[in-house]
Amino acid sequence: MTPPAPRRFVIDMFSSRYPLWCMPEGDLERIRAVLPPDWELVRVREEADGSGDGLPRATPGLREALRDAEVYCGFGIPRELFAASEKLRWLHSGAAGVGGSLYREMLESDVVFTNSAGTHGVPVAEHALAMMFYFARALDQVQASQRAGWLWDRDRIACAPSPVAELTGSVVGIIGLGGIGRQVARRARALGMQVWALDREPAAGAGGEADRLFGPGDLEALLKGSDYVVLTVPHTAETDGLIGAGALAAMKPGAVLINVSRGPIVDEEALTAALRAGSIRGAGLDVYSDEPLPPTSPLWELENVCLTPHVAGVSPRFWERETELILENLRRYLAGEPLLNMVNKQAGY
């Protein structure tokens, strides 16, 4: 009698270019160790990209591995592979964003979809704080002097009106109080900042992490009172273009916009106009509508912008958090319990 085929757990978290996106062998063995005897763990060494919503490639090797897979852990999943994976019951993405995998077939399926929201919270929050310090200590002005070849342009910083500020006592407005937003809030409060936060469901509370909570209808009030505005919301139909000309006009003249979520949340044309006009102090951007940011983008030329290449979530400690999340959800899956970080497919996050 032919024994039944093993249940298949497939992992494609490999990158020859970016070692920080490769699951360590020791973590792979930890997962293998807790799988029951009737399960098979398959590691696919196909090139994956952990940035954004993940950019897996529909390679023959991955297609073959997923053909009979019950569980798949990767960085998102291509539409054609999902459609061909008839036995798939649980999909886990190592990315926090999931928009790239929310095509019609996914929305209509009963496949459980989990993401890695929260595992990136610490490095992204620290990145946002670094951008706040960049403008508070006028490092953009220092960089401009350095590029101009001046060795000692102290007057640019020390003479009134000085561009220097203190984070202590200033107001940070956090739009989106999820895993990343809460990490930003905790660090900001530790620095003596006031934390204002806007969330889709403010009645749910903020665990004491915000001094003031706002709902979606209060965006303008938050913008008018914030010295720093940090975007940590997912990209959905509701947040697409959320920060446009009107929102930018509502911000304080000396305010700084920081986007560590997704590029399309900000109207880059309107932002460029506001930065050129000096209607806001500056912008710290880690994400863009088009990535890589095109060389023709006027953002490259502006002195009052801090540009980083979608690296806010990069951390050598990512796998500590990611593997623990996978292991806990594997335990829950085998026990028939609800999983952590379940994606609300209709809401888009």
ZADRENDREN-546344 format. One record per atom (N, C-alpha, C): x, y, z; residue in three letters. Coordinates in pm, whole numbers, padded with zeros to 5 digits, always signed. Layout:
XYZALA...
This chain:
+00085-00120+00000MET+00000+00000+00000MET+00088+00125+00000MET+00060+00219-00090THR+00140+00341-00101THR+00110+00435+00015THR+00213+00477+00088PRO+00188+00568+00199PRO+00141+00704+00147PRO+00062+00776+00226PRO+00014+00908+00183PRO+00130+01005+00166PRO+00115+01096+00074ALA+00219+01196+00051ALA+00229+01287+00173ALA+00350+01327+00209PRO+00364+01416+00325PRO+00303+01553+00298PRO+00258+01617+00405ARG+00208+01754+00397ARG+00330+01846+00379ARG+00317+01939+00292ARG+00437+02016+00252ARG+00436+02159+00306ARG+00548+02196+00372PHE+00572+02330+00424PHE+00689+02387+00343PHE+00662+02487+00261VAL+00763+02542+00170VAL+00810+02679+00220VAL+00941+02699+00220ILE+01000+02827+00258ILE+01088+02877+00144ILE+01057+02999+00097ASP+01143+03064-00002ASP+01180+03202+00053ASP+01279+03204+00139MET+01327+03329+00199MET+01479+03330+00180MET+01518+03353+00055PHE+01658+03343+00017PHE+01695+03458-00076PHE+01813+03513-00057SER+01863+03616-00147SER+02016+03611-00148SER+02074+03586-00264SER+02220+03585-00273SER+02276+03725-00266SER+02194+03824-00300ARG+02239+03962-00301ARG+02229+04027-00163ARG+02123+03995-00090TYR+02100+04057+00039TYR+02093+03949+00148TYR+02205+03918+00209PRO+02208+03813+00311PRO+02111+03834+00427PRO+02079+03961+00458LEU+01986+03987+00568LEU+01845+03937+00538LEU+01815+03908+00412TRP+01683+03854+00377TRP+01685+03701+00364TRP+01795+03638+00399CYS+01805+03492+00394CYS+01777+03434+00532CYS+01682+03344+00541MET+01658+03277+00668MET+01781+03194+00705MET+01837+03215+00825PRO+01955+03137+00867PRO+01924+02988+00876PRO+02024+02907+00850GLU+02006+02762+00854GLU+01956+02716+00990GLU+02007+02779+01097GLY+01963+02740+01230GLY+01815+02763+01253GLY+01761+02871+01196ASP+01618+02899+01210ASP+01536+02800+01128ASP+01589+02763+01012LEU+01521+02663+00930LEU+01512+02531+01006LEU+01618+02493+01075GLU+01617+02369+01152GLU+01521+02376+01270GLU+01505+02493+01329ARG+01409+02508+01439ARG+01267+02480+01391ARG+01236+02524+01270ILE+01104+02498+01213ILE+01089+02350+01180ILE+01193+02292+01121ARG+01189+02150+01087ARG+01167+02064+01212ARG+01228+02105+01322ALA+01223+02026+01445ALA+01083+02016+01505ALA+00998+02114+01479VAL+00864+02111+01541VAL+00757+02059+01446VAL+00793+02030+01321LEU+00695+01973+01230LEU+00669+01826+01264LEU+00545+01782+01261PRO+00513+01641+01287PRO+00576+01550+01181PRO+00586+01421+01207PRO+00651+01327+01114PRO+00586+01322+00976PRO+00458+01355+00967ASP+00392+01346+00836ASP+00405+01474+00754ASP+00495+01563+00797TRP+00519+01687+00724TRP+00657+01684+00659TRP+00668+01755+00548GLU+00794+01770+00477GLU+00827+01919+00466GLU+00947+01956+00508LEU+00991+02094+00494LEU+01076+02106+00369LEU+01038+02198+00281VAL+01110+02219+00155VAL+01162+02361+00153VAL+01293+02375+00142ARG+01352+02508+00128ARG+01386+02532-00019ARG+01332+02640-00073VAL+01358+02676-00212VAL+01463+02787-00214VAL+01567+02767-00288ARG+01673+02868-00297ARG+01658+02947-00428ARG+01544+03010-00441GLU+01521+03098-00555GLU+01537+03242-00506GLU+01579+03330-00593GLU+01605+03468-00554GLU+01475+03537-00512GLU+01476+03595-00392ALA+01360+03666-00341ALA+01401+03807-00301ALA+01304+03897-00296ASP+01330+04036-00260ASP+01237+04071-00146ASP+01293+04102-00030GLY+01213+04130+00088GLY+01169+04274+00101GLY+01200+04360+00004SER+01160+04500+00015SER+01015+04519-00027SER+00956+04626+00024GLY+00817+04655-00012GLY+00725+04541+00027GLY+00639+04501-00067ASP+00548+04390-00042ASP+00611+04256-00079ASP+00738+04258-00113GLY+00804+04137-00157GLY+00792+04121-00308GLY+00897+04072-00370LEU+00898+04057-00516LEU+00948+03918-00555LEU+00872+03812-00522PRO+00917+03678-00560PRO+00905+03657-00710PRO+00985+03568-00760ARG+00982+03538-00902ARG+00915+03403-00925ARG+00836+03396-01029ALA+00765+03273-01061ALA+00857+03179-01136ALA+00957+03125-01067THR+01055+03037-01128THR+01003+02893-01132THR+01058+02811-01221PRO+01015+02670-01228PRO+01034+02598-01094PRO+01145+02625-01024GLY+01169+02557-00898GLY+01065+02591-00793GLY+01028+02717-00784LEU+00927+02758-00687LEU+00790+02705-00728LEU+00763+02704-00857ARG+00635+02652-00906ARG+00619+02504-00870ARG+00725+02426-00886GLU+00720+02283-00854GLU+00703+02262-00704GLU+00773+02341-00624ALA+00765+02326-00479ALA+00626+02360-00427ALA+00563+02460-00488LEU+00432+02504-00440LEU+00316+02420-00492LEU+00343+02336-00589ARG+00235+02258-00651ARG+00155+02179-00549ARG+00223+02120-00451ASP+00154+02041-00348ASP+00171+02100-00209ASP+00205+02228-00201ALA+00231+02289-00070ALA+00102+02320+00004ALA+00104+02293+00133GLU-00008+02331+00221GLU+00022+02465+00288GLU+00150+02489+00316VAL+00193+02614+00380VAL+00309+02671+00298VAL+00305+02801+00279TYR+00415+02868+00208TYR+00457+02993+00284TYR+00588+03004+00311CYS+00647+03124+00371CYS+00742+03185+00269CYS+00715+03308+00231GLY+00799+03379+00136GLY+00782+03527+00154GLY+00811+03605+00052PHE+00788+03749+00053PHE+00681+03777-00051PHE+00555+03758-00011GLY+00446+03768-00106GLY+00444+03645-00196GLY+00345+03641-00289ILE+00335+03528-00381ILE+00282+03579-00515ILE+00347+03544-00626PRO+00298+03586-00758PRO+00161+03527-00787PRO+00082+03600-00860ARG-00055+03558-00892ARG-00059+03422-00959ARG+00027+03400-01057GLU+00023+03275-01131GLU+00058+03155-01044GLU+00147+03176-00946LEU+00182+03066-00856LEU+00070+03038-00759LEU+00007+03143-00710PHE-00106+03122-00618PHE-00218+03046-00687PHE-00247+03084-00810ALA-00356+03019-00884ALA-00328+02871-00908ALA-00200+02833-00916ALA-00163+02693-00942ALA-00142+02612-00815ALA-00149+02677-00699SER-00123+02608-00572SER-00254+02564-00509SER-00309+02456-00558GLU-00444+02413-00521GLU-00455+02365-00377GLU-00345+02320-00317LYS-00352+02266-00181LYS-00314+02369-00074LYS-00281+02490-00115LEU-00234+02591-00020LEU-00345+02630+00077LEU-00314+02624+00208ARG-00411+02660+00311ARG-00364+02780+00393ARG-00233+02801+00402TRP-00181+02913+00480TRP-00062+02973+00406TRP-00069+03102+00383LEU+00039+03178+00321LEU+00091+03280+00421LEU+00222+03280+00442HIS+00284+03380+00530HIS+00385+03460+00451HIS+00377+03594+00464SER+00473+03681+00398SER+00568+03743+00499SER+00696+03743+00464GLY+00796+03805+00550GLY+00792+03957+00541GLY+00709+04012+00454ALA+00692+04157+00444ALA+00573+04201+00528ALA+00572+04329+00565ALA+00457+04384+00638ALA+00347+04423+00540ALA+00386+04479+00425GLY+00288+04515+00323GLY+00241+04393+00247GLY+00115+04395+00204VAL+00059+04278+00136VAL-00012+04313+00007VAL-00014+04442-00030GLY-00092+04486-00145GLY-00058+04413-00273GLY+00068+04377-00292GLY+00109+04309-00414GLY+00052+04169-00429GLY+00000+04112-00321SER-00056+03976-00326SER-00208+03975-00312SER-00271+04091-00311LEU-00417+04096-00294LEU-00488+04108-00429LEU-00462+04014-00517TYR-00532+04009-00645TYR-00665+03936-00624TYR-00746+03930-00728ARG-00882+03877-00716ARG-00883+03734-00661ARG-00795+03648-00712GLU-00795+03509-00667GLU-00768+03498-00518GLU-00678+03583-00466MET-00650+03582-00323MET-00771+03630-00244MET-00832+03738-00291LEU-00947+03795-00219LEU-01063+03697-00212LEU-01078+03617-00314GLU-01192+03525-00320GLU-01163+03391-00253GLU-01038+03367-00215SER-01001+03237-00159SER-01022+03234-00008SER-01019+03112+00046ASP-01025+03096+00192ASP-00888+03064+00249ASP-00782+03088+00171VAL-00645+03069+00221VAL-00616+03171+00330VAL-00566+03125+00443VAL-00529+03215+00552VAL-00400+03288+00512VAL-00401+03419+00523PHE-00289+03503+00482PHE-00238+03578+00606PHE-00113+03556+00642THR-00053+03629+00754THR+00066+03709+00703THR+00095+03819+00772ASN+00210+03901+00733ASN+00304+03918+00851ASN+00406+04002+00832SER+00509+04019+00935SER+00502+04157+01000SER+00383+04213+01006ALA+00366+04342+01072ALA+00417+04332+01216ALA+00497+04428+01257GLY+00552+04428+01392GLY+00697+04383+01396GLY+00734+04292+01309THR+00873+04244+01312THR+00969+04351+01263THR+00919+04447+01186HIS+01002+04555+01135HIS+00990+04681+01221HIS+00909+04676+01325GLY+00875+04796+01400GLY+00993+04869+01459GLY+01085+04797+01521VAL+01199+04862+01589VAL+01289+04936+01490VAL+01341+04871+01385PRO+01430+04945+01295PRO+01360+05058+01221PRO+01234+05038+01181VAL+01164+05144+01110VAL+01140+05264+01202VAL+01104+05237+01327ALA+01084+05346+01422ALA+01214+05422+01446ALA+01323+05351+01459GLU+01452+05416+01480GLU+01492+05497+01357GLU+01458+05448+01239HIS+01486+05521+01116HIS+01407+05652+01113HIS+01280+05645+01153ALA+01198+05766+01157ALA+01255+05867+01256ALA+01300+05818+01373LEU+01360+05907+01472LEU+01488+05969+01418LEU+01568+05890+01345ALA+01690+05943+01286ALA+01659+06058+01191ALA+01552+06047+01115MET+01514+06154+01024MET+01467+06278+01101MET+01400+06257+01213MET+01361+06371+01296MET+01486+06445+01345MET+01582+06370+01395PHE+01707+06431+01442PHE+01780+06501+01328PHE+01775+06444+01209TYR+01843+06501+01093TYR+01799+06646+01072TYR+01669+06669+01082PHE+01618+06805+01062PHE+01626+06888+01190PHE+01604+06828+01306ALA+01610+06904+01430ALA+01748+06962+01454ALA+01852+06888+01419ARG+01989+06935+01437ARG+02046+06999+01309ARG+01955+07027+01213ALA+01992+07098+01091ALA+02104+07030+01013ALA+02106+06900+01013LEU+02209+06829+00938LEU+02192+06847+00787LEU+02071+06879+00744ASP+02053+06909+00601ASP+02129+07036+00563ASP+02131+07133+00656GLN+02205+07256+00631GLN+02357+07230+00630GLN+02401+07146+00721VAL+02542+07111+00728VAL+02585+07039+00600VAL+02500+06947+00554GLN+02531+06874+00431GLN+02539+06968+00312GLN+02450+07068+00308ALA+02451+07165+00198ALA+02582+07244+00198ALA+02627+07282+00315SER+02754+07355+00326SER+02870+07267+00282SER+02867+07142+00322GLN+02975+07050+00286GLN+02982+07030+00135GLN+02866+07014+00072ARG+02864+06995-00074ARG+02915+07120-00147ARG+02892+07237-00085ALA+02936+07361-00147ALA+03086+07384-00128ALA+03149+07303-00044GLY+03293+07313-00025GLY+03335+07408+00085GLY+03240+07453+00167TRP+03276+07540+00279TRP+03321+07455+00395TRP+03426+07494+00457LEU+03480+07414+00566LEU+03420+07447+00703LEU+03372+07573+00718TRP+03331+07613+00852TRP+03218+07716+00844TRP+03102+07673+00797ASP+02988+07764+00781ASP+02902+07763+00908ASP+02960+07809+01018ARG+02890+07806+01146ARG+02771+07903+01149ARG+02782+08014+01078ASP+02675+08113+01081ASP+02543+08056+01030ASP+02553+07963+00937ARG+02432+07906+00877ARG+02346+07835+00984ARG+02411+07786+01089ILE+02341+07714+01196ILE+02318+07803+01318ILE+02419+07883+01354ALA+02415+07954+01483ALA+02347+08090+01479ALA+02335+08152+01362CYS+02274+08285+01355CYS+02122+08274+01343CYS+02055+08369+01403ALA+01909+08371+01398ALA+01861+08415+01259ALA+01748+08360+01212PRO+01673+08253+01278PRO+01738+08117+01250PRO+01774+08046+01355SER+01844+07920+01339SER+01748+07809+01298SER+01792+07720+01209PRO+01708+07605+01171PRO+01708+07494+01276PRO+01789+07511+01381VAL+01801+07407+01483VAL+01680+07408+01576VAL+01636+07290+01615ALA+01524+07275+01709ALA+01558+07163+01806ALA+01473+07145+01906GLU+01485+07032+01998GLU+01363+06942+01982GLU+01388+06813+01985LEU+01274+06720+01982LEU+01195+06728+02112LEU+01263+06749+02223THR+01196+06760+02352THR+01093+06872+02349THR+00972+06839+02383GLY+00865+06938+02388GLY+00793+06958+02257GLY+00844+06902+02148SER+00777+06916+02019SER+00668+06809+02005SER+00585+06824+01904VAL+00472+06733+01882VAL+00498+06647+01759VAL+00488+06516+01775VAL+00495+06426+01662VAL+00356+06371+01636VAL+00309+06388+01514GLY+00180+06334+01474GLY+00202+06206+01396GLY+00156+06095+01451ILE+00177+05964+01388ILE+00047+05922+01321ILE+00052+05903+01192ILE-00067+05862+01116ILE-00059+05711+01094ILE-00135+05637+01174GLY-00132+05491+01171GLY-00068+05437+01296GLY-00149+05390+01390LEU-00093+05346+01518LEU-00091+05193+01526LEU-00028+05133+01427GLY-00009+04988+01429GLY+00122+04955+01496GLY+00184+04842+01455GLY+00307+04798+01517GLY+00420+04898+01505GLY+00437+04957+01386ILE+00544+05054+01366ILE+00509+05186+01435ILE+00386+05231+01419GLY+00344+05357+01482GLY+00362+05356+01632GLY+00333+05245+01695ARG+00348+05235+01841ARG+00495+05240+01881ARG+00579+05179+01801GLN+00722+05182+01831GLN+00775+05325+01818GLN+00727+05400+01719VAL+00765+05540+01706VAL+00717+05617+01828VAL+00592+05592+01869ALA+00534+05665+01982ALA+00613+05643+02110ALA+00652+05520+02137ARG+00726+05490+02260ARG+00859+05563+02264ARG+00928+05564+02152ARG+01058+05631+02149ARG+01043+05783+02156ARG+00941+05835+02090ALA+00919+05979+02093ALA+00886+06026+02235ALA+00804+05952+02305ARG+00769+05991+02442ARG+00890+05983+02533ARG+00976+05885+02509ALA+01098+05873+02590ALA+01189+05994+02570ALA+01177+06061+02455LEU+01257+06180+02426LEU+01189+06308+02473LEU+01075+06294+02537GLY+01005+06411+02588GLY+00914+06478+02486GLY+00881+06409+02380MET+00791+06464+02278MET+00646+06437+02316MET+00557+06521+02269GLN+00414+06493+02278GLN+00375+06406+02158GLN+00296+06305+02184VAL+00257+06213+02077VAL+00109+06231+02046VAL+00083+06273+01924TRP-00053+06274+01872TRP-00061+06162+01769TRP-00172+06092+01768ALA-00183+05978+01676ALA-00320+05973+01612ALA-00321+05942+01485LEU-00445+05923+01411LEU-00456+05777+01373LEU-00570+05719+01404ASP-00589+05577+01375ASP-00729+05555+01322ASP-00744+05450+01244ARG-00875+05419+01187ARG-00978+05392+01295ARG-00936+05331+01405GLU-01027+05299+01515GLU-00969+05353+01645GLU-00972+05485+01667PRO-00911+05543+01787PRO-00976+05497+01917PRO-01102+05452+01908ALA-01170+05408+02030ALA-01105+05284+02088ALA-01027+05213+02006ALA-00960+05092+02055ALA-00851+05125+02155ALA-00813+05253+02165GLY-00711+05293+02262GLY-00571+05275+02208GLY-00475+05335+02278ALA-00337+05330+02232ALA-00244+05278+02338ALA-00298+05212+02439GLY-00212+05155+02542GLY-00130+05259+02614GLY-00183+05383+02623GLY-00110+05488+02691GLY+00005+05545+02610GLY+00016+05509+02482GLU+00129+05552+02402GLU+00107+05687+02334GLU-00015+05738+02331ALA-00043+05866+02267ALA-00105+05962+02368ALA-00063+06088+02359ASP-00122+06191+02444ASP-00258+06235+02392ASP-00274+06231+02259ARG-00403+06264+02198ARG-00429+06166+02084ARG-00553+06119+02075LEU-00593+06027+01970LEU-00693+06095+01877LEU-00674+06075+01747PHE-00761+06134+01646PHE-00818+06023+01558PHE-00937+06050+01503GLY-00996+05960+01406GLY-00968+06008+01265GLY-01008+05930+01163PRO-00980+05966+01023PRO-01031+06104+00983PRO-01139+06149+01045GLY-01193+06280+01011GLY-01117+06396+01071GLY-01017+06368+01153ASP-00942+06473+01223ASP-00802+06493+01167ASP-00779+06451+01043LEU-00645+06460+00985LEU-00593+06604+00987LEU-00676+06699+00948GLU-00630+06838+00941GLU-00588+06890+01078GLU-00663+06853+01181ALA-00629+06899+01317ALA-00494+06844+01360ALA-00467+06718+01329LEU-00337+06660+01363LEU-00225+06729+01286LEU-00248+06754+01157LEU-00145+06817+01075LEU-00113+06958+01123LEU-00214+07033+01161LYS-00194+07171+01204LYS-00114+07182+01333LYS-00122+07080+01418GLY-00056+07087+01547GLY+00075+07014+01559GLY+00119+06946+01452SER+00237+06859+01460SER+00362+06927+01406SER+00472+06909+01478ASP+00602+06955+01429ASP+00666+06851+01337ASP+00634+06726+01360TYR+00680+06615+01276TYR+00560+06528+01247TYR+00539+06493+01121VAL+00430+06405+01081VAL+00492+06278+01027VAL+00462+06164+01091VAL+00521+06036+01052VAL+00412+05945+00997VAL+00431+05898+00876LEU+00333+05811+00810LEU+00371+05665+00832LEU+00283+05592+00898THR+00306+05450+00923THR+00182+05367+00889THR+00100+05417+00797VAL-00021+05347+00756VAL+00006+05255+00638VAL-00073+05150+00621PRO-00059+05067+00501PRO-00114+05141+00380PRO-00072+05099+00262HIS-00124+05158+00139HIS-00252+05085+00100HIS-00364+05154+00109THR-00494+05100+00070THR-00565+05204-00015THR-00685+05171-00060ALA-00765+05268-00137ALA-00793+05392-00054ALA-00806+05375+00077GLU-00835+05489+00165GLU-00715+05580+00185GLU-00595+05524+00184THR-00476+05605+00213THR-00402+05649+00088THR-00442+05602-00028ASP-00374+05642-00152ASP-00388+05794-00169ASP-00275+05864-00181GLY-00277+06009-00198GLY-00325+06085-00077GLY-00317+06023+00039LEU-00368+06086+00162LEU-00302+06222+00188LEU-00172+06229+00163ILE-00100+06355+00185ILE-00080+06422+00049ILE-00175+06508+00017GLY-00169+06584-00108GLY-00150+06731-00080GLY-00183+06815-00176ALA-00162+06958-00163ALA-00238+07016-00044ALA-00362+06973-00023GLY-00441+07025+00088GLY-00382+06989+00223GLY-00340+06862+00237ALA-00282+06818+00363ALA-00150+06890+00389ALA-00069+06908+00287LEU+00059+06977+00303LEU+00037+07123+00341LEU-00066+07185+00286ALA-00097+07324+00318ALA-00142+07339+00463ALA-00197+07232+00520ALA-00244+07237+00658ALA-00130+07223+00759ALA-00013+07176+00715MET+00099+07156+00807MET+00163+07288+00847MET+00228+07289+00963LYS+00302+07405+01010LYS+00413+07442+00911LYS+00447+07569+00897PRO+00557+07608+00808PRO+00690+07542+00845PRO+00712+07515+00973GLY+00838+07454+01015GLY+00830+07305+01035GLY+00721+07242+00989ALA+00701+07099+01013ALA+00779+07013+00914ALA+00801+06889+00954VAL+00873+06791+00873VAL+00782+06670+00848VAL+00776+06627+00724LEU+00700+06508+00688LEU+00795+06390+00674LEU+00760+06278+00736ILE+00844+06158+00728ILE+00757+06041+00681ILE+00798+05979+00572ASN+00722+05866+00519ASN+00806+05739+00521ASN+00768+05646+00609VAL+00835+05516+00618VAL+00734+05404+00593VAL+00625+05436+00524SER+00522+05336+00499SER+00522+05292+00353SER+00449+05363+00267ARG+00445+05332+00125ARG+00439+05462+00046ARG+00508+05466-00068GLY+00521+05587-00146GLY+00391+05650-00193GLY+00295+05572-00247PRO+00174+05634-00302PRO+00086+05706-00201PRO+00116+05696-00074ILE+00039+05769+00027ILE+00062+05919+00013ILE+00177+05956-00044VAL+00212+06097-00062VAL+00208+06134-00210VAL+00146+06247-00239ASP+00148+06304-00373ASP+00285+06371-00389ASP+00376+06307-00461GLU+00513+06356-00470GLU+00523+06489-00545GLU+00436+06512-00640GLU+00437+06640-00711GLU+00399+06753-00616GLU+00295+06731-00535ALA+00254+06833-00439ALA+00361+06853-00332ALA+00425+06744-00291LEU+00531+06754-00190LEU+00649+06833-00245LEU+00687+06805-00368THR+00798+06878-00429THR+00768+07028-00433THR+00645+07062-00468ALA+00607+07204-00474ALA+00615+07268-00336ALA+00570+07196-00232ALA+00573+07249-00096ALA+00715+07267-00047ALA+00802+07173-00081LEU+00943+07182-00039LEU+01015+07296-00111LEU+00986+07312-00238ARG+01048+07421-00313ARG+01002+07558-00261ARG+00875+07565-00222ALA+00820+07692-00173ALA+00860+07720-00029ALA+00912+07616+00040GLY+00949+07633+00179GLY+00830+07640+00272GLY+00716+07588+00228SER+00596+07592+00312SER+00603+07490+00425SER+00692+07391+00413ILE+00724+07302+00524ILE+00876+07296+00537ILE+00923+07256+00653ARG+01067+07256+00681ARG+01143+07156+00595ARG+01086+07038+00581GLY+01155+06936+00503GLY+01078+06806+00501GLY+01140+06705+00440ALA+01077+06573+00431ALA+01183+06465+00440ALA+01152+06359+00513GLY+01236+06240+00521GLY+01161+06127+00453GLY+01215+06074+00345LEU+01145+05974+00265LEU+01227+05847+00251LEU+01165+05735+00283ASP+01229+05605+00262ASP+01157+05525+00154ASP+01039+05574+00114VAL+00956+05503+00015VAL+00906+05603-00088VAL+00874+05549-00209TYR+00843+05637-00321TYR+00736+05572-00409TYR+00669+05656-00488SER+00566+05603-00577SER+00625+05506-00677SER+00745+05537-00727ASP+00818+05446-00817ASP+00951+05414-00751ASP+00982+05286-00742GLU+01109+05244-00683GLU+01184+05152-00779GLU+01313+05176-00799PRO+01395+05285-00741PRO+01344+05422-00784PRO+01371+05524-00700LEU+01332+05660-00734LEU+01401+05699-00864LEU+01325+05737-00968PRO+01384+05767-01098PRO+01487+05881-01090PRO+01592+05873-01168PRO+01694+05980-01166PRO+01638+06115-01210PRO+01524+06113-01277THR+01462+06238-01322THR+01376+06303-01214THR+01359+06236-01101SER+01275+06293-00995SER+01337+06421-00940SER+01260+06529-00927PRO+01313+06654-00871PRO+01350+06642-00724PRO+01305+06537-00658LEU+01338+06519-00516LEU+01489+06507-00495LEU+01560+06452-00594TRP+01705+06436-00582TRP+01775+06570-00566TRP+01717+06674-00620GLU+01785+06803-00626GLU+01758+06891-00504GLU+01662+06855-00422LEU+01622+06943-00312LEU+01710+06923-00189LEU+01753+07033-00130GLU+01839+07025-00012GLU+01762+06991+00114GLU+01632+07022+00118ASN+01554+06999+00240ASN+01481+06865+00238ASN+01546+06765+00179VAL+01491+06630+00175VAL+01599+06531+00216VAL+01561+06435+00300CYS+01649+06324+00336CYS+01594+06200+00266CYS+01669+06148+00169LEU+01624+06034+00089LEU+01702+05909+00127LEU+01630+05801+00157THR+01695+05672+00180THR+01625+05568+00091THR+01696+05466+00044PRO+01644+05374-00058PRO+01564+05256-00004PRO+01453+05284+00063HIS+01364+05181+00118HIS+01441+05079+00202HIS+01511+05132+00302VAL+01593+05047+00388VAL+01557+05061+00536VAL+01447+05130+00566ALA+01413+05155+00707ALA+01395+05025+00786ALA+01347+04921+00721GLY+01322+04796+00792GLY+01439+04701+00800GLY+01552+04738+00738VAL+01668+04649+00737VAL+01730+04642+00876VAL+01751+04520+00925SER+01809+04501+01057SER+01870+04362+01067SER+01987+04349+01130PRO+02046+04216+01149PRO+01967+04133+01249PRO+01872+04194+01319ARG+01793+04121+01419ARG+01654+04081+01366ARG+01630+04102+01237PHE+01499+04071+01181PHE+01458+03926+01205PHE+01552+03833+01184TRP+01514+03692+01191TRP+01482+03647+01333TRP+01533+03715+01434GLU+01494+03684+01572GLU+01343+03694+01587GLU+01287+03802+01533ARG+01144+03827+01546ARG+01064+03745+01445ARG+01115+03738+01324GLU+01042+03669+01217GLU+01027+03520+01246GLU+01134+03455+01286THR+01127+03311+01311THR+01037+03281+01430THR+01042+03363+01533GLU+00953+03341+01648GLU+00806+03353+01606GLU+00777+03448+01517LEU+00640+03463+01467LEU+00597+03340+01388LEU+00684+03291+01301ILE+00651+03172+01221ILE+00630+03051+01312ILE+00718+03033+01409LEU+00706+02918+01499LEU+00577+02922+01581LEU+00543+03040+01632GLU+00420+03052+01710GLU+00298+03025+01622GLU+00300+03079+01501ASN+00186+03055+01413ASN+00180+02911+01363ASN+00295+02847+01349LEU+00294+02705+01313LEU+00232+02623+01425LEU+00267+02656+01548ARG+00206+02586+01663ARG+00055+02603+01660ARG+00010+02727+01635ARG-00133+02755+01632ARG-00201+02684+01514ARG-00134+02683+01400TYR-00192+02618+01283TYR-00214+02470+01307TYR-00114+02405+01364LEU-00125+02261+01390LEU-00229+02230+01496LEU-00252+02328+01586ALA-00351+02309+01693ALA-00490+02357+01653ALA-00502+02412+01534GLY-00631+02462+01489GLY-00673+02591+01555GLY-00577+02671+01602GLU-00607+02797+01669GLU-00591+02914+01572GLU-00655+03029+01601PRO-00639+03147+01515PRO-00493+03191+01510PRO-00449+03234+01394LEU-00310+03275+01376LEU-00291+03422+01409LEU-00168+03457+01443LEU-00132+03597+01464LEU-00111+03666+01329LEU-00134+03796+01327ASN-00107+03877+01207ASN-00188+03835+01086ASN-00312+03792+01110MET-00396+03755+00997MET-00434+03881+00918MET-00415+03875+00787VAL-00443+03988+00700VAL-00594+03999+00676VAL-00646+04119+00692ASN-00784+04147+00653ASN-00780+04176+00503ASN-00811+04079+00423LYS-00793+04091+00278LYS-00875+04205+00220LYS-00995+04223+00271GLN-01081+04327+00215GLN-01031+04465+00254GLN-00979+04479+00376ALA-00927+04608+00420ALA-00793+04640+00357ALA-00718+04534+00321GLY-00591+04556+00253GLY-00470+04554+00343GLY-00485+04507+00468TYR-00370+04498+00559TYR-00401+04400+00672TYR
